[in-house]
Amino acid sequence: MCKILIFGGTTEGRQLAEFCAEHRISAYVSSATDYGTGLIKKSGYITKLTGRMNTEEMESFILSKKLRLVIDATHPYASEVTANVSHACKNAAVKYLRVIREPDNHQIKGRYFDSTADAAEYLRKTEGKILITTGSKELKSFCCIDNYSERCVVRVLPAEKVVMDCKKLGFTHIIAEKGPFSEESNIHQLKAFGAEFLVTKESGAVGGFYEKISAAEKCGAELLIISRPAEPESGLTVSGTEKLLLTEGFNE
């Protein structure tokens, strides 16, 4: 019987799902989209859940399944989801664990912003083509840029709904591909569009962040970075989480 719920849709969530399958740990793995759950390999130990849940739905599911542990492996920028998961666990009196990404000590040359809206406001006062690699969730922020449909190319997941949402916002240059992307792929896309700016989140190694940095440098494109939200004071990396699952006997 599953005693673990993993909120994923990220590389970390997929890694933990594969670890659970390999070590015969039964777990529910939740992703907001079919695309997210589709990336997880089929296993008799993994039960996939697709669709967004609000706090009340999370709490109800946790209680109904009598879970022992909820692992929040959602994206570092998904602060609202993290808050909902944490709150649901507190209400259900179940252990909550936040998965954090490995610390990054690299010195990065780029212009940092607290939000996509701040980056868009900066770009609004510039000229030149823009490659946006921050995902589809906050693309609306870039609609403030004059002639944005021509100036911007957006790189998003290859999901039909995502592409349709981009088109509804007025974006016409869309790269619908799954990352992370190699340095060569980033260089090719920057050159193909003639982009003078590259916008990215501070996603770390698992998000192909360093490949974007090197590509922008080699192409002479200005790098605009959306700063990562502060990590929680407590949390474990993927490897730390894997050790906890074994030491606390979830594979028994």
N, C-alpha and C positions, 0 to 999 in steps of 0.2 A: 504493500500500500504506500502511495506517495505521501511523504511527510515534509517535502520541500517544494517551495514555489520560487522559481527564478524569473524575475522580470528582466527581459533581455532586449533583443533587437539590435544588439551590438556585437562586436568581435568577442568581448569578454563573456557575454551571455552565451554565445555559440561555443566558446571554449569550455565553459563550465558544463554545458549540456553534453558535450562530447566526453568530458571527464566522467560525468555521472554514468553515461552509457557504458563506458569502458570499465568502470569499477562497480557496476551493478547497483547503482544508487537510483532508486525510483524518484522521479521529479516531474513536476509540472513546469513547463517553460512557456512563458507568456510573451507575445509580441503584438504590437499594435496592428501590424499588417500581415497579409498572407505572404508577402515577399520575405518578411523577417522570419517567420516560422518555416518557410520553404527552404531556407538555407541550412536548417538543422537536419542532420541525417536521421533517418528513421531508426527507431530502436524500441524494443519492448519495454525499456526502462523509462522512456521519455513520453510524456503526454503533452502534446502541443495545444496551446490556447491562443486563439487569434481574436483580436479586437481590443479596443480601449475599455478600461474599467474606471469608474469614478471611485472615490474613497469608500462609499457605502458598499458598492459591489465587491471591491477588494476585501473589505472586512467580512462580508457575508460568505465569500468563497473560502477565506482562511478558516472561519469558524466551522463551516459545513464540512470541510475536508479534514478538520482537526490537525492542522499543520503544526510542525515543530519549529520550522525555520523559513523565513522569507529572505531571499537574496535579491538585492536591488543592483542589477548590473546594467541599468539603463545608461544612456549617454550622459557624460558629465554636464552637458548643457541642458538636459531635461529636468530642470530644477522643479518645475511644477509637478511632474510625475513623481519625482523623488519625495517631495513633500507629501503627496497623497499616499504613497506606499508606507512611508514612515508613520503617518497619522493612523492609517488603517491597522498597522501592526500594534501600535500603542493601544488602540481601542480593543483589539482582539487579544491583547496580552500575549503576543507571540514574539519570539526573538527576531529582530531585524538586523540585517547585515548589509552595509553599503560596500560595494566593490569599487575601489579607487584605482586609477591608472598609475603606472610606475612614475615616480618623480622624474621631472625633466630638468637637467642641469645645463642644457645647451644654451649658448649665447646666440640669440637670433637677431638678425638685422631686419627690421621691419617697422611699420607704423602700427601701434596697438590701439584698439578701441574697446570700450566696455560693452558695446552692443552693435548689432547690424545696423540699427537706425543711425548710430553715430558715424559708422563707416560710410553709409549711404549719403549722409549729409556732407561729409568730406568730398566724396566723389561727385556730388552735385555741382561742386565749384571747380571741377576739373574738365579736361577734354581727353578723349581717347577711349579705345575699346577696353572692356572689362570682362575678365573671366571670374565668375562667381562660383565658388565650390563649397558654400556653407550649407547646402541642402535646400529643401523646398519650404520648410516650415515658416521662415521669416522673409521670404522673397518679396513680400509686399512692401517692405521697407525701402527697397531699391526703386520702387515706382515713382519716387520723388525726383529722380534724375531725369533731366530733359532728354527726350528722345531715347529713353531707356531700352525700348524694344530693339533699337538698332545698335546701341552702344554695348549692350550686355549679352553675354552668352552664359547660360546657367547650366551647371552640371548637377544632375539629380539622379535618383534611383530609377531604374527601368521598369517602373510600375505605371500602368495605364492611368490610374487616378492621379498620380503625381504629375505626369506629363500634361494631362487635361487641366489640372489646377494651374500649371505654369502658363498654359495657353490662355486660360480665362483671365489671368493677370495681365496679359498682353505681351508676354515674352515670346519671341519668334525663333531665337537661336537657342536650341535646347540640345544638350548632350545627355542622353539617357543611358547611362552605363553604371555598372557596379564597380566600386573601388575596393581597396585602395589602388591608386594608379602609380605606375613607375615614373621615374624621372623622365624617361624618353616619351611616355604618353603625355605627360604634362607639357613638355617642350613642344611636342607636335601640335597640341591643342592651342597653346599660346601663339605659336607661329601661324597656324592655319587661320586663326581669327584676327591676328595682328593685335593681340591684347597688350596694352601698356600697364594694366593693373591686374593683380591676382588677389582675390579676396578669399580668405580661409579662416576656419576656426583653429584654435590652438589644440588640435586633436591628438598630438603625440604620434609615436611610431606606428601604433596600430591603425591610425587614420591616414597614413601616408603623408604626414605633415612635412617631414624632412625632404621627401621627393619634390614636394611643391616648392619648398624654399630654394633648393638647388636649381630647379627648373626656372623659377622666376629670376634668379641671379644670372643664369646663363643667357636668358632671353632679354635681360635688361628691363624686366617688368617690376613695377613698384609692388611690394608685398604689404597687404593690409590684413592685419590679424585681429580676429575677435577674441579677446582674452577669455581664458577658461575660468569659470566660476571657482571660487575658493573651495578646496576639497574639505569634507567634513573632518572634525578633529579625530574621529575614530572611524576606522574602516580597514579593510584588508585588500591586498592585491589579489589577482586571480590565483597565483600560487599559494598565497596564504589561505585563501578560501578553500582551495583543494585540500590542504593539510587539515583544516578544521573539519571538513566533511568526513575525513577518514578517522581522525582522532576522536570525534564524537560519535562514531559508530553508525553513521547513516548508511553504510554499505552492508550492514548485517541483516 
